[in-house]
Amino acid sequence: KDAYQNDQEVDDEDRLRQNIGTSLDYRNNFNNGSFGIGYRLNRDLRIENAPSIDETLYQSSTGPNIALNISSSKIFGAGDSWYNTIYGNYSMYIGNGREDYYIKKDTTNNINEIITTHVYKTPSISHTSSIRMPTKILGTVNIIPSVSLSELWIWKYRYEEESADTSLIIEKEGFKRRLTGGGNIEINTDVYGLFPIKIGRLNAIRHVMTPSISFSYKPNFSQPNFGYFQQNTPSGNPIDYFKDYSSTSLTEIRKYTLSVNNLFQAKIQDEKGDYTKSNLLIWDSNITYDEVKDVLSELKSKIRIKSINGNDLFIINTRHN
């Protein structure tokens, strides 16, 4: 900084030090997860020492932030009961605030004055988790329901109030909690076929077809019954209480997806008389119906053709309307 403020300073090395960055990270991995703490500070001396008439961010700091992650595992441990097939994961993030510093040059009345502004973003805590329970019925049909959840806690939120003849967005003190999420259920099975084709070392071609159908759902969290938006505002537009941290989802999702995956494998006999399997053709297709928009998507396919030794020869992507 002195290299800019002192007119007699001519050290090139000092002048090239235009950005100051400081970071501190600690991470500990354990059997099925991790724990970490981090801090960041960034400062731009070019902006700080030569401000423009426009307000510009020149320094910001975040943290210390804390993150805890637990990877997917069986919630109730190993066993033969139905609840032993339930898997879950969890993560928590504690954001201990963010501080931003802005600077600008005020040239009003031909007087140069440096004005700095300090903006502080209060801490927040977020939790995310997902649960799935794969189940097999009739010995061959897989049913996989899953739920994903996300919860955010804040202690300051956006609020709109009247100000003279207009409206003004302010930051209001108070605890707010937002729980969002969605669900999905998938049903799939495998169908096997074998074609006895003998050409040279080729003994047979094996076909595995995996058809599946899934349904995804997520509500529109801007609806008044959720309580995540300020209703009846002075401007007439609902205000997202949580927008300064992460915007609340406005889109409802109700989608059905049909997929068919095909795998063709060659059964090859080697010189010792042993058999090996090699992928020849992989053909995956899917199509989606959006119930909310009442739209049927294009049928998308990806075809991978391979050589006998398993290497890709070429890949074809198609879209059918």
N, C-alpha and C positions, 0 to 999 in steps of 0.2 A: 504493500500500500504506500509506503514512504517513497517508493520509486516514482509514483505518480504525483504525490503532493509536493515533493521537494524538487524545485526547478533545477537544482544543481546536480541531482542524481542522474547519472548516465550509465550505470551498470546494466549491460544488456541482459545478463542472467536474471537480475531482479525484475526487469521489465517484462520478461517472457513468462514470469510466474503470474498469470492472469486469473487462474482459478485455484481456489483452495478447497480441497475435499478431505473430509475426515469420516472414517467409518470404523465401527467396532462391532464385531460379530462373534457370538459364541454358539456352538451347536453341539448337541450330544445325541447320538443315535443309540437306541436301545432295541430290544428284540423285535418289537412290532411297531416302532414309531420313532419320533424324534422330538427334541425340545431345543428351542433356539431363542436368543436375545440379540437384537440388533439396534444400532444407532447410526444416523447419517446426518452430516452437516455439509452443505455446499454453499460456496460464496464466490461470486463473480466480481473481481476487482475492476474489470473493464467498465461494467455498468455502474458500480458504486462510485468510481472516481471520475466518470464522465457521463453523468445522468442526462437524459433527454427531457423534453417537455412532457413526454408521455410517461405515466407511472409504469415502472418496470420492476419485475421481481429480480432482486440481486442476491438474496440469501434465504435459505430455507433449511430447516432441521426437522427431523422426525425421530421419535423414539424417546426412551428405549421401548422398542416393540417386542412383544413376547409371542411366540408361536409354539403350539403343541399339536402334534399330529400322531394319530394312532391309526395304523394301516388296517385294511380289511382282515377280519379274523372271525372265527366262530364265537358268537357272544356267550353261549352257554357251554362252550367246550366240546370235546369229542364225546360221541355216544351214538346210540342207535335210535333215540327218540326223535320225533318230528322237529322239536325245537333245537336239536343239535345241528340242523341244516341252516339255521339263521346266521347270516353274516352281517357284520356292521363295521363302519369306520367312523372316526370322529376327528375334528380339528377345531382348535380354538385360537383366535388371534386377538391379542390385546394391543390396540393402537394407542400409545400414550401421547396422543396429540401431535400436532404439526404447527410449526411457527414459520410464517412467511414474512419477509421484510421487503417492502417496495420503496422505490426512490424516484423522484422526479425533480426537474428544475422549474421553479416558478419565476417567470419573467414579467410578472405583472408590474406595471409602472416603471418598466425598464430597470428593475432591481432583481438581480439574480439571487434566488434563495433556494436552498436545498431542503426538500420536504421528504421525510421518511414516514412510512406507514407500517404498523405492526399488526398482523392478522394471526390470531391464534385459533387453531381448530382443536376442540376439546377431545379428550380420549373417548374411545368406543371399544366395545367388545363384541366379537362375532363368533358364532358357533355354526358349524356345518356338520352334517352327518348323513349317512345313507344306510338303509337296511334292505337286504334282499333275502329271499327264502326259496332257493331252487328246490322243486319237488318233482318226483317222477311218479306217474300213474300208469297203470296197465303195462308196466315194465318198459315202455318205449317212448312215452309222451312226457316231455319236460314242461313244467309250468314254473315260470320265474317271475313272481311279483316283486316289485322294488319300490321304495319310497325314499325321496331325498328331501331334507329339511335344512333350512338356513334361518338363523335367528340373529338379530342385531340389537344391541343395547346402546342407547345414547343418552346423554344428559343435557344436551342442548339441541334444539330443533328449529327448522324454518317455520316462520309464521307471518302471515300477511295482515297488516292493519291499515286503517285509513290514516292518511296524512294530508291535511288540507283538502285539496280537490282531487287528490290522487291516492294511490295505494303504495305501501312500502313494505318490502320484505325485511324482516328483522330476525335476529337470533334470540330465541326465548329459552329461559331456564326451565328445566323439567325433565323427568325421566320418560323415555319412550322405548317401547319394545316392539319389534316387528318380526313376525314368524311367517316365512314363506316356504314354498316347496311344491312338489309335484309327485306324481306316481306313474308307474309303468307296469304293464303285465305282458309277458311274452309266452307264447306256446309254440314249441317246436318238436320235431322228431327226426329220426334218420331212417331213410329207406335205402336198402342195399340191393345191388344187382351184379351179376357176374356173367360175362360173355366169354365162352371158351374159344378163343381165337389163337391158333398156333401158327406163328410165322417166325421162323428162325428161333432166336432165344425167347421171343414173346410167347408166353404160355396162356395168358388170359387178360381181359380188361375188366377192372372192377369199377363200378359206378356207385357213388354215395350221393344221394340227394337229400338235402336238409331244407324242407319247407318250414316257414315260421310266420306267425301273425302276431302283431303287437299293438297295444293301445297305450297312448301317452296322454296324460291329462295334467293341466296346470291352470288354476283359476286366475281371473283378472283381479289382482290385489288392489286395484284402485277403487273397487266398489265400496260404498260408504260403510257397509257392515263390518269391514275389516278394521276401519279406524286408522288407516295409515296416511290419509290425506285430510287436510283442512277443507271442510265443505263450507258453502255459503260465504265465500270470501268477498271482500269489497270489489275485486276485479271481476268476479264471477267465474274465475278459473280455479279449480282445486289445486292446493299446494301440497307437494310431497314433503312431509315432515323430515324425511331421511335423505333428501337429495344431496346435501353437502357431504354425505358419507358414501352412499351408493343409491342410485335411483331405484324406486320400487317398480317392479314389473307391471306393465299395463296390458299385457297380451294374454288372452285366454288361449289355451292349447287343448285341442281334442283331435288327435290324429290316429289313424289306423294305417299300419304299414304291413304289406305282404312281401315276403322275401323268399326266394328260392335259390339255394346255393348248390351247385353241382361240382363234384370232383370225380374225374376219370383218372384211374391209375393203371399202369401197366405192371403185370406180374411177370418178372423176367427171371429166367434160370441162368445162373452164372456157370463158369467152367467147372466148378466143384459140385454142381448139382443142387446148390442152395438157391432159394427163391428170394428175390427182393422186390419191393414195390417202388415205383417211380411215378410221380405226377406227370400226366400228359396234358390234361386240359382242366382248367378251373373256370367255371362260368357262373357268376353271381348276378342276380337280377333283383330289383325291388321297385315297388310302386307305393305311393302314399296318398291317402284321401284325407284332406283337411276338412273336418266337419264344420268348424267355425266359419271358414271362408267358402265352404261348399265347392272345393276345388280338388280335382284329381290330378296328381302330378304326372310328369312323363315317366315312362317305364325306363329305368336306367339299368344298363348291363355293363359288366366288365368281364372280358374274356382274356384269359392268359393261356397261350399255347406254348408248350414246353417240348424239349427234345427228350429222347429216351433217357439221357443221363440227368434229367431234371433241370437243365438250364432253360431260361426264358428264350423263346424264339421271337415272339412279338406279343404285344398287348393291344387289345381293341376295346375302346369305350364307345358305347352306343346309347342313344336317347330316342325313344319311340313315343310319338305323340298320338 
